[in-house]
Amino acid sequence: MQKTSARLLSLLSLLQTRRDWPGGELAERLDVSARTVRRDVDRLRELGYPIAASKGPDGGYRLDSGARLPPLLFDDDQAVALAIALRMATGAGAGIEEAAARALATVRQVMPARLRHRIDALEVTAVPPPGAATADSDVLTALGAAVHAREVLRFDYAGPPEPEAGAPAAPRRVEPHHLVARGGRWYLLAWDLDRADWRTFRADRIRPRTPTGPRFTPRDLPGGDVAAFVTARFRGAEAPARGAADWPCRGVVVLDLPASAVAPYARDGLVEPLTADRCRLTLGSWSWPALAAALAQFDTAVEVIGPPALKDAFATLARRFAATAGQ
């Protein structure tokens, strides 16, 4: 009996690793006859695992999705990875924090002692970034379904009106392309049918309308990389530059500070030490005034190496701040 139980677990583990398994290959892997494989498959079906069989010379087995959740089988590394993912889900902003905590408690309860000790030793706390917003899990599900089905999506949007369009009363109509999690928020990347352009919409501001619209043929995303495209848009660029999500404005300055004092606050900038008390910083931003303002945070003398547009931005800010100080 013990040998049969171990063989059932091995069979289930194999079925979970790929979509289709020829019966002969399963028998060879388990070192049993094809008849034994058929009996073991029947036993797994009795336990609730929906296993489909195909007949013929090339017949085999497939573990299908079922109407109810049967017992699951994880190896040690998979179980630990699942527990860590559930803990991190509490900061995902997807409205599933309580469900993730309950799922983690359920998984931990059925783990053997050796794995519970490994999980308990991992003190992981997910801290949402500043400005994080929680999106409704039902909304995320609806958006994901529209992306998968390639159906036109209609929704009301609570975001600020766009200057060129005003505040339209009609719902937005988009071809949804991808769901993106960034900086503690969820976004929908989509082709806006009324504005004929790519847009990103905050999921927590979306209220989907039903039914969805007709199916569509997906458009090619500029650059083809979703993460790079979204990052570029947030940085003020129309599309990724040179295949990467670069800032549209990038300058080089020399600061009268040691590199060790600048590096923690340089974000994705490049810090190069020149002397013990001076360093060169290459930094980007979405506009030249924004870049000049970001460099002012270091509260030290700034020597602009280039380009001239950055020096002009410093002059513009100087006049603006002087006028403000004189009010």
Secondary structure, DSSP 8 states (H G I E B T S, - for coil): -HHHHHHHHHHHHHHHHSS-EEHHHHHHHHTS-HHHHHHHHHHHHHTT--EEEE-STT-EEEE---SS-------HHHHHHHHHHHHHGGGSSSS-HHHHHHHHHHHHHTS-HHHHHHHHH--------TT-----HHHHHHHHHHHHHTB-EEEEE-S--BTTTB--SS-EEEEEEEEEEETTEEEEEEEETTTTEEEEEEGGGEEEESS---B------TTS-HHHHHHHHHTT-SS-BTTB---SEEEEEEESS-HHHHGGG-TT-EEEE-SSS-EEEEEEESSHHHHHHHHHTT-S-EEEEE-HHHHHHHHHHHHHHHHHHT-
